Amino acid sequence: MTATITRSTGIDPGLPWAGPLPGGGYQGKTKRLDRAVVRFAEWLQEHIAGPVQIRFNSDRLSGGAYVYPGARKIEMDTPEIGLSAGLIIPASVKQERDRAWKSDEWRLLPRLESLDCWTEETPLDYNVLVYPQFLRDTSDIRDEPGHRYGYWTVKTPREAYRLLRKIVKEGIIR
């Protein structure tokens, strides 16, 4: 039996929380972004046993597909393997966003994220996330110290699939 693919409405962080729910975007800001994440989910469902979840950040500018090998329940810190995509922020918006962060005007960020600059032609970037227990070799983790997982940036979905086949333990990926 194949695990179903679900879309997250947000992950309960398990503590009093006043902000948007992590992973609560439900769908991508553009159809292209949404389709890229759905394709990732279908690939993960075909190649790794376990529940597959699609989730987007609350701003819907990025999202991913995540599989949870061996998990019965998906919670905030459930170990996962993920493929994600994000809209590349136009330079003008990035400058304004960086200025807002530096000048402590973070309240402007939702307005910047809702600008009508995101089109089907907006390019995407891609990432791979793998928790250490799923890696063939934990020395493959190339991330900042203190993180609990490995995180890689790749140029294409095909490169993401190749990387997963190379770094994920045999028996987990088929």
C-alpha positions as CSV (number, residue, x, y, z in Angstrom):
1,M,0.0,0.0,0.0
2,T,1.3,3.4,-1.0
3,A,1.3,6.2,1.7
4,T,-0.9,9.1,0.8
5,I,0.3,12.6,0.3
6,T,-1.2,15.2,2.6
7,R,-1.0,19.0,2.6
8,S,-0.2,20.6,5.9
9,T,-2.3,23.4,7.4
10,G,0.5,24.1,9.8
11,I,2.5,22.4,12.5
12,D,1.5,22.9,16.1
13,P,4.8,24.0,17.8
14,G,3.5,22.6,21.1
15,L,3.8,25.8,23.1
16,P,1.9,29.1,23.4
17,W,2.3,30.6,19.9
18,A,1.0,33.9,18.6
19,G,2.5,34.0,15.1
20,P,1.6,32.1,11.9
21,L,1.8,28.3,12.2
22,P,5.1,26.9,10.8
23,G,4.3,25.2,7.5
24,G,0.9,26.9,7.4
25,G,0.9,28.2,3.8
26,Y,-1.0,25.2,2.3
27,Q,-0.1,26.0,-1.3
28,G,2.5,27.9,-3.3
29,K,2.3,31.5,-4.2
30,T,2.5,30.5,-7.9
31,K,1.2,27.5,-9.7
32,R,4.7,26.7,-10.9
33,L,6.0,26.6,-7.3
34,D,3.1,24.4,-6.2
35,R,3.6,22.0,-9.1
36,A,7.3,21.7,-8.3
37,V,6.5,20.7,-4.7
38,V,3.8,18.3,-5.8
39,R,6.3,16.6,-8.2
40,F,8.8,16.3,-5.3
41,A,6.0,14.7,-3.1
42,E,5.2,12.2,-5.8
43,W,8.9,11.3,-6.3
44,L,9.4,10.8,-2.5
45,Q,6.2,8.7,-2.3
46,E,7.5,6.5,-5.1
47,H,11.0,6.1,-3.7
48,I,10.8,6.2,0.1
49,A,8.3,4.4,2.3
50,G,6.5,6.6,4.8
51,P,3.9,9.3,5.1
52,V,4.5,12.2,2.7
53,Q,3.5,15.8,3.6
54,I,3.5,18.9,1.5
55,R,3.9,22.2,3.4
56,F,4.6,25.8,2.5
57,N,5.9,28.6,4.7
58,S,3.2,30.9,5.8
59,D,4.3,33.5,3.2
60,R,3.9,30.8,0.5
61,L,7.1,31.9,-1.2
62,S,8.8,28.5,-0.5
63,G,7.6,25.0,0.4
64,G,8.6,21.4,0.3
65,A,7.6,17.8,0.3
66,Y,8.8,15.7,3.3
67,V,8.7,12.0,3.9
68,Y,8.9,10.5,7.4
69,P,10.4,7.0,7.2
70,G,9.1,4.8,10.0
71,A,7.0,7.5,11.6
72,R,3.5,6.8,12.9
73,K,2.7,10.5,13.7
74,I,4.2,13.7,12.3
75,E,5.1,16.2,14.9
76,M,7.3,19.3,15.1
77,D,10.6,17.4,15.4
78,T,9.8,14.2,13.6
79,P,13.0,13.2,11.6
80,E,12.4,13.7,7.9
81,I,13.8,13.7,4.4
82,G,12.7,16.7,2.3
83,L,12.9,18.3,-1.1
84,S,12.0,21.9,-1.3
85,A,11.6,24.8,-3.7
86,G,11.4,28.5,-3.3
87,L,10.7,31.5,-5.5
88,I,13.8,33.5,-6.0
89,I,13.1,37.0,-4.6
90,P,13.6,39.8,-7.1
91,A,16.6,42.0,-6.3
92,S,14.4,45.1,-5.7
93,V,12.2,43.3,-3.2
94,K,15.3,41.7,-1.5
95,Q,16.9,45.1,-1.0
96,E,13.7,46.5,0.5
97,R,13.3,43.4,2.7
98,D,16.9,43.5,3.9
99,R,16.5,47.2,4.7
100,A,13.3,46.4,6.7
101,W,15.1,43.8,8.8
102,K,18.1,46.0,9.4
103,S,16.0,49.0,10.4
104,D,13.8,46.9,12.7
105,E,10.8,47.6,10.5
106,W,9.9,43.9,10.2
107,R,6.2,44.8,10.3
108,L,6.7,45.8,6.6
109,L,7.6,42.3,5.6
110,P,4.1,41.0,5.0
111,R,3.5,43.9,2.6
112,L,6.7,43.1,0.8
113,E,5.7,39.4,0.5
114,S,2.3,40.2,-0.9
115,L,3.7,42.4,-3.7
116,D,2.5,41.5,-7.1
117,C,5.9,40.6,-8.4
118,W,5.6,36.8,-8.2
119,T,4.8,35.3,-11.6
120,E,4.9,31.9,-13.3
121,E,8.3,33.0,-14.7
122,T,9.8,33.7,-11.3
123,P,12.8,31.3,-11.1
124,L,12.9,28.7,-8.4
125,D,15.8,27.4,-6.2
126,Y,15.9,23.9,-4.8
127,N,17.1,22.3,-1.5
128,V,17.5,18.9,0.0
129,L,17.1,18.2,3.7
130,V,18.1,14.9,5.4
131,Y,18.1,14.0,9.1
132,P,21.4,12.2,10.1
133,Q,19.7,8.9,10.9
134,F,18.8,8.5,7.2
135,L,22.3,9.3,5.9
136,R,24.7,6.6,4.7
137,D,27.5,8.7,6.2
138,T,26.8,11.4,8.8
139,S,30.0,13.2,7.8
140,D,28.1,14.2,4.7
141,I,26.3,16.8,6.7
142,R,27.5,20.1,5.4
143,D,25.6,22.6,7.5
144,E,26.3,25.1,10.3
145,P,27.2,23.5,13.6
146,G,24.3,22.9,15.9
147,H,21.8,21.9,13.2
148,R,20.2,18.4,13.5
149,Y,20.2,17.7,9.8
150,G,22.0,18.1,6.6
151,Y,20.9,20.8,4.1
152,W,22.1,21.1,0.5
153,T,21.3,23.6,-2.2
154,V,21.0,22.2,-5.7
155,K,20.4,23.7,-9.1
156,T,17.7,21.3,-10.5
157,P,15.2,18.8,-9.3
158,R,17.1,16.1,-11.2
159,E,20.2,17.0,-9.2
160,A,18.2,16.8,-6.0
161,Y,17.0,13.2,-6.9
162,R,20.6,12.2,-7.7
163,L,21.9,13.6,-4.4
164,L,19.2,11.7,-2.4
165,R,20.1,8.4,-4.1
166,K,23.8,9.0,-3.2
167,I,23.5,10.1,0.5
168,V,20.4,8.3,1.9
169,K,21.0,4.8,3.4
170,E,20.3,1.8,1.3
171,G,17.1,0.2,2.3
172,I,15.4,3.5,2.9
173,I,15.5,4.7,-0.7
174,R,14.5,2.5,-3.5
